[in-house]
Amino acid sequence: MTHAGIGWCAVAPNMAEDWTARHGAERDRLLVAAVEMLSTDERFVAAWLTGSFGRGNDDGLSDVDITVVVAAPYVEGLSRRDHQVGAGTTPERLAVFSLIGELAIVHENHNNALLGRSFSCCVYAGGVMFDWVFADAATAIRPVESRLLFDDVGIPVQQPVPPLTDAERLHRLSEQAASFWMMVVPTTKVLLRGKLVVFHQLLDMLYQIADEVERLLATEPPRYVRWSRAPFATTASEQRDAVVAICQRMDALAPAIVAAGATVPDARWEAVGPWLEALPPCPR
Protein backbone atom coordinates (compact mmCIF):
# COMPACT_ATOMS: atom_id res chain seq x y z
CA MET A 1 0.00 0.00 0.00
CA THR A 2 1.28 3.46 -0.84
CA HIS A 3 0.24 6.95 0.17
CA ALA A 4 1.57 10.23 -1.20
CA GLY A 5 4.38 8.40 -2.92
CA ILE A 6 5.52 6.62 0.23
CA GLY A 7 5.71 2.84 0.34
CA TRP A 8 4.54 1.29 3.60
CA CYS A 9 6.36 -1.83 4.73
CA ALA A 10 7.84 -3.44 7.79
CA VAL A 11 10.38 -1.12 9.41
CA ALA A 12 13.84 -2.54 9.97
CA PRO A 13 15.40 -1.87 13.40
CA ASN A 14 18.04 0.50 12.03
CA MET A 15 15.36 2.45 10.15
CA ALA A 16 13.32 2.77 13.34
CA GLU A 17 16.37 3.97 15.25
CA ASP A 18 17.12 6.52 12.55
CA TRP A 19 13.55 7.83 12.65
CA THR A 20 13.62 8.01 16.44
CA ALA A 21 16.82 10.08 16.35
CA ARG A 22 15.51 12.41 13.64
CA HIS A 23 12.15 12.82 15.34
CA GLY A 24 13.78 13.54 18.69
CA ALA A 25 16.09 16.14 17.17
CA GLU A 26 13.27 17.92 15.35
CA ARG A 27 11.05 17.83 18.44
CA ASP A 28 13.84 19.30 20.57
CA ARG A 29 14.38 22.03 18.00
CA LEU A 30 10.70 22.98 18.11
CA LEU A 31 10.72 22.90 21.91
CA VAL A 32 13.70 25.26 22.08
CA ALA A 33 11.90 27.58 19.66
CA ALA A 34 8.75 27.40 21.81
CA VAL A 35 10.61 28.30 25.01
CA GLU A 36 12.39 31.21 23.34
CA MET A 37 9.11 32.50 21.90
CA LEU A 38 7.04 32.10 25.06
CA SER A 39 9.59 33.43 27.53
CA THR A 40 10.03 36.68 25.59
CA ASP A 41 6.31 37.36 25.09
CA GLU A 42 4.56 39.51 27.72
CA ARG A 43 1.38 37.44 27.34
CA PHE A 44 3.03 34.40 28.94
CA VAL A 45 4.38 34.33 32.48
CA ALA A 46 5.31 30.67 33.01
CA ALA A 47 5.47 27.33 31.25
CA TRP A 48 6.27 23.73 32.11
CA LEU A 49 6.27 20.25 30.64
CA THR A 50 4.20 17.34 31.90
CA GLY A 51 3.79 13.79 30.56
CA SER A 52 6.98 11.84 29.91
CA PHE A 53 9.14 15.01 30.04
CA GLY A 54 7.63 15.89 33.40
CA ARG A 55 8.30 12.40 34.73
CA GLY A 56 11.80 12.31 33.28
CA ASN A 57 11.26 9.17 31.18
CA ASP A 58 11.00 10.81 27.74
CA ASP A 59 12.69 9.29 24.72
CA GLY A 60 13.16 10.14 21.07
CA LEU A 61 9.55 9.26 20.26
CA SER A 62 7.92 11.27 23.06
CA ASP A 63 5.59 14.11 22.22
CA VAL A 64 5.54 17.44 24.09
CA ASP A 65 2.92 18.16 26.77
CA ILE A 66 3.30 21.84 27.51
CA THR A 67 1.29 24.06 29.85
CA VAL A 68 1.56 27.79 29.21
CA VAL A 69 0.39 30.27 31.87
CA VAL A 70 -1.30 33.34 30.43
CA ALA A 71 -1.23 36.81 32.01
CA ALA A 72 -4.62 38.24 33.02
CA PRO A 73 -5.21 40.67 30.11
CA TYR A 74 -4.83 37.89 27.54
CA VAL A 75 -6.62 34.95 29.17
CA GLU A 76 -9.95 35.33 27.39
CA GLY A 77 -8.44 35.39 23.94
CA LEU A 78 -6.04 32.52 24.46
CA SER A 79 -7.99 30.06 26.63
CA ARG A 80 -11.58 30.51 25.45
CA ARG A 81 -13.49 27.52 24.13
CA ASP A 82 -15.38 28.03 20.88
CA HIS A 83 -16.19 24.32 20.96
CA GLN A 84 -15.65 21.55 23.47
CA VAL A 85 -14.26 19.11 20.91
CA GLY A 86 -13.47 20.01 17.33
CA ALA A 87 -11.05 20.56 14.48
CA GLY A 88 -9.10 23.80 14.38
CA THR A 89 -8.65 26.40 17.08
CA THR A 90 -9.09 30.11 17.77
CA PRO A 91 -7.16 32.65 15.68
CA GLU A 92 -5.25 33.75 18.79
CA ARG A 93 -4.06 30.25 19.62
CA LEU A 94 -3.36 29.41 16.00
CA ALA A 95 -1.04 32.40 15.76
CA VAL A 96 0.95 31.16 18.75
CA PHE A 97 1.13 27.55 17.57
CA SER A 98 2.32 28.63 14.14
CA LEU A 99 5.25 30.64 15.47
CA ILE A 100 7.42 27.56 16.04
CA GLY A 101 6.71 25.53 12.91
CA GLU A 102 4.42 24.56 10.06
CA LEU A 103 1.15 23.15 11.38
CA ALA A 104 -0.29 20.07 9.68
CA ILE A 105 -3.12 19.01 12.04
CA VAL A 106 -4.96 20.79 14.87
CA HIS A 107 -7.52 19.02 17.03
CA GLU A 108 -8.98 20.29 20.29
CA ASN A 109 -10.54 18.35 23.14
CA HIS A 110 -11.04 20.64 26.10
CA ASN A 111 -12.27 17.69 28.17
CA ASN A 112 -8.55 17.07 28.68
CA ALA A 113 -8.12 20.42 30.44
CA LEU A 114 -9.42 21.84 33.70
CA LEU A 115 -12.22 24.39 33.60
CA GLY A 116 -10.96 27.71 32.30
CA ARG A 117 -8.14 26.10 30.34
CA SER A 118 -7.82 25.03 26.72
CA PHE A 119 -6.32 21.83 25.29
CA SER A 120 -5.04 21.79 21.72
CA CYS A 121 -3.22 18.92 20.05
CA CYS A 122 -0.99 20.12 17.21
CA VAL A 123 0.92 17.90 14.81
CA TYR A 124 3.60 19.78 12.92
CA ALA A 125 4.91 19.00 9.45
CA GLY A 126 7.41 16.22 10.03
CA GLY A 127 5.23 14.48 12.61
CA VAL A 128 6.15 16.17 15.91
CA MET A 129 3.16 16.45 18.26
CA PHE A 130 2.62 19.18 20.87
CA ASP A 131 -0.24 19.08 23.36
CA TRP A 132 -0.73 22.74 24.27
CA VAL A 133 -2.60 23.79 27.43
CA PHE A 134 -3.22 27.47 28.13
CA ALA A 135 -3.92 28.25 31.80
CA ASP A 136 -4.98 31.39 33.68
CA ALA A 137 -2.22 32.80 35.89
CA ALA A 138 -4.81 33.53 38.61
CA THR A 139 -5.61 29.85 39.13
CA ALA A 140 -2.57 28.01 37.74
CA ILE A 141 -0.83 25.40 39.89
CA ARG A 142 2.18 23.49 38.65
CA PRO A 143 2.06 19.69 39.15
CA VAL A 144 4.76 18.02 41.22
CA GLU A 145 5.70 15.84 38.25
CA SER A 146 6.62 18.61 35.83
CA ARG A 147 9.69 20.16 34.23
CA LEU A 148 9.75 23.93 34.66
CA LEU A 149 10.70 25.89 31.56
CA PHE A 150 10.37 29.40 33.01
CA ASP A 151 8.38 31.18 35.71
CA ASP A 152 8.26 34.97 36.02
CA VAL A 153 5.56 35.22 38.69
CA GLY A 154 6.09 32.33 41.13
CA ILE A 155 3.33 29.86 40.24
CA PRO A 156 2.62 27.63 43.27
CA VAL A 157 3.51 23.95 43.07
CA GLN A 158 0.79 21.42 43.76
CA GLN A 159 1.08 19.77 47.14
CA PRO A 160 1.76 16.02 47.06
CA VAL A 161 -1.26 13.80 47.64
CA PRO A 162 -1.19 12.70 51.30
CA PRO A 163 -0.73 8.97 51.89
CA LEU A 164 -3.81 6.89 52.62
CA THR A 165 -4.78 6.37 56.22
CA ASP A 166 -4.84 2.77 57.44
CA ALA A 167 -8.64 2.73 57.20
CA GLU A 168 -8.55 4.12 53.64
CA ARG A 169 -5.90 1.60 52.59
CA LEU A 170 -7.93 -1.34 53.92
CA HIS A 171 -11.07 -0.05 52.23
CA ARG A 172 -9.15 0.27 48.96
CA LEU A 173 -7.69 -3.23 49.34
CA SER A 174 -11.13 -4.77 49.85
CA GLU A 175 -12.60 -2.83 46.95
CA GLN A 176 -9.77 -3.80 44.59
CA ALA A 177 -9.99 -7.46 45.57
CA ALA A 178 -13.72 -7.51 44.87
CA SER A 179 -13.21 -5.55 41.64
CA PHE A 180 -10.61 -8.04 40.40
CA TRP A 181 -12.74 -11.15 40.84
CA MET A 182 -15.80 -9.40 39.41
CA MET A 183 -13.81 -8.32 36.31
CA VAL A 184 -12.71 -11.89 35.60
CA VAL A 185 -16.26 -12.61 34.41
CA PRO A 186 -16.50 -9.95 31.65
CA THR A 187 -12.88 -10.66 30.69
CA THR A 188 -13.59 -14.32 29.99
CA LYS A 189 -16.95 -13.47 28.45
CA VAL A 190 -15.45 -11.23 25.73
CA LEU A 191 -12.79 -13.87 25.08
CA LEU A 192 -15.46 -16.50 24.51
CA ARG A 193 -17.17 -14.09 22.13
CA GLY A 194 -13.94 -13.63 20.18
CA LYS A 195 -13.60 -9.92 20.99
CA LEU A 196 -9.83 -10.05 21.31
CA VAL A 197 -9.09 -6.32 21.41
CA VAL A 198 -11.51 -5.82 24.30
CA PHE A 199 -10.16 -8.99 25.93
CA HIS A 200 -6.63 -7.59 26.03
CA GLN A 201 -7.91 -4.28 27.41
CA LEU A 202 -9.72 -6.08 30.24
CA LEU A 203 -6.80 -8.45 30.80
CA ASP A 204 -4.54 -5.44 31.26
CA MET A 205 -7.04 -4.06 33.78
CA LEU A 206 -6.74 -7.28 35.79
CA TYR A 207 -2.96 -6.91 35.82
CA GLN A 208 -3.29 -3.28 36.89
CA ILE A 209 -5.52 -4.26 39.80
CA ALA A 210 -3.10 -6.98 40.92
CA ASP A 211 -0.24 -4.47 40.81
CA GLU A 212 -2.30 -2.00 42.83
CA VAL A 213 -3.07 -4.63 45.47
CA GLU A 214 0.62 -5.48 45.79
CA ARG A 215 1.43 -1.77 46.11
CA LEU A 216 -1.18 -1.29 48.82
CA LEU A 217 0.05 -4.31 50.74
CA ALA A 218 3.59 -2.92 50.60
CA THR A 219 2.31 0.58 51.56
CA GLU A 220 4.24 2.04 48.63
CA PRO A 221 3.31 5.35 46.92
CA PRO A 222 1.49 5.27 43.56
CA ARG A 223 3.74 4.74 40.58
CA TYR A 224 3.21 5.46 36.90
CA VAL A 225 3.56 2.51 34.53
CA ARG A 226 4.09 3.55 30.93
CA TRP A 227 3.20 0.39 29.08
CA SER A 228 0.68 -2.44 29.30
CA ARG A 229 1.25 -4.85 32.15
CA ALA A 230 -0.44 -7.86 30.55
CA PRO A 231 1.17 -10.26 28.07
CA PHE A 232 0.02 -10.17 24.46
CA ALA A 233 -1.61 -13.57 24.01
CA THR A 234 -2.12 -14.61 20.38
CA THR A 235 -3.40 -18.19 20.67
CA ALA A 236 -6.39 -19.61 22.51
CA SER A 237 -4.05 -21.53 24.81
CA GLU A 238 -1.97 -18.42 25.62
CA GLN A 239 -5.11 -16.39 26.24
CA ARG A 240 -6.52 -18.92 28.65
CA ASP A 241 -3.16 -19.31 30.39
CA ALA A 242 -2.88 -15.52 30.80
CA VAL A 243 -6.26 -15.32 32.54
CA VAL A 244 -5.55 -18.32 34.76
CA ALA A 245 -2.09 -16.98 35.65
CA ILE A 246 -3.37 -13.59 36.83
CA CYS A 247 -6.16 -15.28 38.78
CA GLN A 248 -3.62 -17.52 40.50
CA ARG A 249 -1.40 -14.53 41.24
CA MET A 250 -4.31 -12.65 42.78
CA ASP A 251 -5.45 -15.71 44.72
CA ALA A 252 -1.96 -16.06 46.21
CA LEU A 253 -2.33 -12.50 47.59
CA ALA A 254 -5.55 -13.37 49.44
CA PRO A 255 -3.90 -14.46 52.73
CA ALA A 256 -1.91 -11.22 52.93
CA ILE A 257 -5.01 -9.16 52.15
CA VAL A 258 -6.97 -10.87 54.92
CA ALA A 259 -4.04 -10.65 57.34
CA ALA A 260 -3.89 -6.90 56.73
CA GLY A 261 -7.51 -6.60 57.83
CA ALA A 262 -9.19 -6.29 54.43
CA THR A 263 -11.57 -8.72 52.73
CA VAL A 264 -11.54 -11.06 49.75
CA PRO A 265 -14.65 -12.73 48.27
CA ASP A 266 -14.76 -16.17 49.87
CA ALA A 267 -16.61 -17.85 47.01
CA ARG A 268 -14.48 -16.31 44.25
CA TRP A 269 -13.60 -19.61 42.59
CA GLU A 270 -17.20 -20.75 42.61
CA ALA A 271 -18.02 -17.59 40.66
CA VAL A 272 -15.16 -17.49 38.16
CA GLY A 273 -14.33 -21.20 37.94
CA PRO A 274 -17.11 -22.07 35.48
CA TRP A 275 -16.01 -19.27 33.18
CA LEU A 276 -12.39 -20.43 33.25
CA GLU A 277 -13.48 -24.01 32.58
CA ALA A 278 -15.29 -22.80 29.46
CA LEU A 279 -12.12 -21.36 27.95
CA PRO A 280 -10.31 -23.53 25.39
CA PRO A 281 -8.32 -25.60 25.80
CA CYS A 282 -9.95 -27.28 28.79
CA PRO A 283 -7.65 -27.68 31.80
CA ARG A 284 -5.90 -31.00 32.08
Stockholm file with secondary structure:
# STOCKHOLM 1.0

chainA/1-284         MTHAGIGWCAVAPNMAEDWTARHGAERDRLLVAAVEMLSTDERFVAAWLTGSFGRGNDDGLSDVDITVVVAAPYVEGLSRRDHQVGAGTTPERLAVFSLIGELAIVHENHNNALLGRSFSCCVYAGGVMFDWVFADAATAIRPVESRLLFDDVGIPVQQPVPPLTDAERLHRLSEQAASFWMMVVPTTKVLLRGKLVVFHQLLDMLYQIADEVERLLATEPPRYVRWSRAPFATTASEQRDAVVAICQRMDALAPAIVAAGATVPDARWEAVGPWLEALPPCPR
#=GR chainA/1-284 SS CEETTEECCCCCHHHHHHHHHHHHHHHHHHHHHHHHHHHTCTTEEEEEEEHHHHHTCCCTTCCEEEEEEECGGGHHHHHCCSCSEEESCCHHHHHHHTTSSCEEEEEEEGGGSCTTCEEEEEEETTSCEEEEEEEETTTCCBCSSCEEEEESSCCCBCCCCCCCCHHHHHHHHHHHHHHHHHHHHHHHHHHHTTCHHHHHHHHHHHHHHHHHHHHHHTTCCCCCCCSCCSCCCCSHHHHHHHHHHHHHHHHHTHHHHHHHTCCCCTTHHHHHHHHHHTSSSCCC
#=GC SS_cons         CEETTEECCCCCHHHHHHHHHHHHHHHHHHHHHHHHHHHTCTTEEEEEEEHHHHHTCCCTTCCEEEEEEECGGGHHHHHCCSCSEEESCCHHHHHHHTTSSCEEEEEEEGGGSCTTCEEEEEEETTSCEEEEEEEETTTCCBCSSCEEEEESSCCCBCCCCCCCCHHHHHHHHHHHHHHHHHHHHHHHHHHHTTCHHHHHHHHHHHHHHHHHHHHHHTTCCCCCCCSCCSCCCCSHHHHHHHHHHHHHHHHHTHHHHHHHTCCCCTTHHHHHHHHHHTSSSCCC
//
